[in-house]
Amino acid sequence: MCGIISVVDRSREEMDGSRIRDALAMMDERGSGEGSGYAAYGVYPDFADYYALHIFFNNLVEPKVAVDTVLHSWGRIEYEEEIPTVEQPGLRRTHIPWRYFFKPDGSLMPGSDTPEEDIVMMLVMKINTTIPGALVFSSGKNIGIFKASGWPEAVADFYQIERYEGYIWLAHNRYPTNTPGWWGGAHPFNLLDWSVVHNGEITSYGTNRRYIESFGYRCTMYTDTEVVAYLCDLLSRMHGLPKELMVRAFAPPFWDEIDRMKEREKKLNRAIRETYGSALMNGPFAIVVATADEIVGFTDRIKLRPLIAAEAGDCLYLSSEEAAIRKMEPDPERVWMPKAGEPVIGKVHT
């Protein structure tokens, strides 16, 4: 099963990628060499007000010209470049990783002043569904996703992950569920401020996908985890649910548990299940979701996949294995196993 690890420093103290690289490598037995990746928050301080669009190109001719045209139609490209990489033995380059620092312009939407986030979401869906040879896999402010098909060490060294510093890190080892390993299908998955790593299988993917696509999102990466990032954006950003209630929609109490609750709790949980029944996730899973302000970890309702939490000072760690946490923090102050469906939330100090 997949290996996942994440850390948030609540004081916003930044750490480079070397420690999480070594921690993820502790779980090589959970991987296959078909996919690994890292997400970091705070890595682009010089462009913090711009959306960092990471894109895989098959080539730098037709798909890039098409992407440039779309972006110029909806805003301004402040800076762009190929993401620096170093070739690694055993890691076969199949795409060119590129990054744009982009500022959308809501006035370009006819008849309205569209919010920036809605424009970027629309652009991600448009590029990924209409431009062959281009795939946006990271689209938030001051966020970077770095992933490929390969072992954790090879992917980290390919992107020189130790050169990046962030106050939140997520990492994942293994290929996407039920699909061949490929660069776009490797974890983490991202949309805007949301990044997701996932161990397990979401057997309700068909229902979840039909539900999220009814709101204009489009799933193009051929894996169940992609839908989690989009559901987070819908429920939290668009519908305004707090993270605790978002998790409850994904992994709610069973009906017989709800029936035994006090009246106020019963009404709340019934309303969530009835409103967001199509967002409920079935199957065995452990998931960690990050935004710029916090990380949230949770499992399925009977905890068929492991999730370990630990704290040391301002840092909260979430992982598939305690050994991986101790690689980053040898002497944690507290280590525990969260209950099934119970969210563990690490919020950055304001």
Secondary structure, DSSP 8 states (H G I E B T S, - for coil): --EEEEEEETT---EETHHHHHHHHTTGGG--SS-EEEEEES--GGGTTSEEEEEEES-SSHHHHHHHHHHHHHEEEEEEEE------TT----SEEEEEEEEE-GGGSTTS---HHHHHHHHHHHHHHHSTTEEEEE--BTEEEEEESS-HHHHHHHTTGGG-EESEEEEEES--TTS---TTTSS-EEETTEEEEEEE--TTHHHHHHHHHTTT----SSSTTHHHHHHHIIIIIIT---HHHHHHHHS---HHHHHTS-HHHHHHHHHHHHHSGGG---SSEEEEEEETTEEEEEE-TT--S--EEEEETTEEEEES-HHHHHHH-SS-SEEE---TT--EEEE---
